[in-house]
Structures are given as structure tokens and as C-alpha cells.
Amino acid sequence: MKATVSEDCIGCGLCESTCPEVFSIGDEGTAEVIVDEVPEENEDSAQEAADNCPVSAITVE
């Protein structure tokens, strides 16, 4: 499973607070994925972060 963050990200930090093992707010103030593959134990929280993103900038597949 891989996660991606589009350029639509507004940097609200919800994904980082929901799944800090996968997402971080980068130097430019927007979210970034910090792992190549989402660890199996974090798949549910990564999907929760995608589902709750206010601008639908996160894709997990």
C-alpha cells in the first residue's frame, strides 16, 4: 500500500496527527509521505487520514 499527497494539500496537519508514522508536515508547510510503503500496522490510520483530509489531497492505494 502506498500513500501520496497532491499539490492540493493545505498543510492543516490532520494527517500527521492521525498517522505520524506515514505523514509529516514538510519544510514548505504541506504534508508529505515519509515512507515508501505504508506499514501494514498503519494501513487503517493512513486510510483514516485520507478519508478525513479536508481537501481530499491524500490517496492511499
N, C-alpha and C positions, 0 to 999 in steps of 0.2 A: 504494500500500500504506500502510495506517495501523496504528499501534500504540496500544494502550490498556492501562492498568494499573487493575485493580479495587481496591476497598477491602480486599480480602483480603491485599494486599501487607504483608510483614513487615519490609521495609527491609533485607534481607540484603546488598544491593549487588552480587549476582551479575550482574544485567542491566547495571548501569553498568560493571562491569569487562569484560563481554563485548562491549558495544556502546555506548560512551560518546558516540557521535555521535547516538544516539537517546534514551538513558535517562540520568537523573540522580537522585540522592537529594536530595529537596527539603528545605526547612526543617522540615517536620513529621516527617522521618526515614523517609519512604516514597518509593518510586520514582515518577517522573513522566516523561512523554514530553516531550521538549524540541523536537520538530519537528512540523509539521503533517502532512507526508508523509515516509515513510521513503525516503531517497535510494536509488536503485537499487543503488548500490555497497555499501549497508549492509543490504540485504534479508536476506542469508544470516545475518549476525551478529545481526540483530534476531530472526529466527526461532529461532536458536540460544538466545538469551536467553529467549524464550518457552518453548521446549522444556525448558530446564533450570531454570526457575523452580520452587523447591521447594513453592510453594503454588498453582501454576498461575494466578497473578494477571495474567499478560500474554497479550494476544491480539494477533496480527498477521494482518491480512487485507487 
